[in-house]
Amino acid sequence: MPDTVRFFCAEMKGNGMDVRPEDQEKMVNGKFKFTREADRTTKMYISLNNTGYTVWVKPGANIKITGEAPYVQNWLAESDIPIPEQVELNRFREATREENIRIHDLTAECMKLLPKIRAKDSVAKQEFASIRQTVNSIHDEIILQKELLLMLDYPITDAGLEELRDAAKSCQAGKLKDKALVVSVYGRTKTIPVGGRDNFLVVYLLDSSGRRQDRGCRTERHQREHPPSFRL
């Protein structure tokens, strides 16, 4: 990325972000650096070039993010202190690299259509809608499926709970077809302690018989790993 790229960093809080004037930096010789104090494990959102990157931090940790442009969603974050949430998020990213590349490329195609759409070009609008549907299908039908399968075999943290919430909503909407998988992963979360979380989100899961059940899923409202420009 060129040195002209500007980065903004904010702490995710509920539906919003804690944005501070000093939390912006520019790329210098292919590198950027943020310094910010944290009093608990929390999620940060780094914004750049109309896209974004989610990273988990904790008190005393030094985080190193590495990757190549332009595929921001495939960057990996490592820390000198273990952060289970980031370990799980890295696991998801490594398993869905090809899908994230495909989403990025499709999004770039959509961005090129925006001038025509603003000019009321109906053909461009239809093409945009078609690409948008493809992007959402990749996320709902492939990425979530891969993440759920990983959650069956590895420890589940808040990072995984957020994806489980999305999977439950996708399942309810009929986009994610493997209802049994969603329920199986949810069953593993019953051993996770509340841990002082102040949000208790009710999600609707479908059991194998098709009955709708109200289940509690501990998670925070969150910014999708794929930012709006990726989710379209």
PyMOL commands that set and color helices and strands:
alter all, ss='L'
color gray80, all
select helices_A, chain A and resi 72-74+84-95+97-118+122-153+158-172+179-191+228-231
alter helices_A, ss='H'
color red, helices_A
select strands_A, chain A and resi 6-13+16-26+42-48+51-57+63-66+76-79+200-206+212-218
alter strands_A, ss='S'
color yellow, strands_A
deselect
rebuild
show_as cartoon
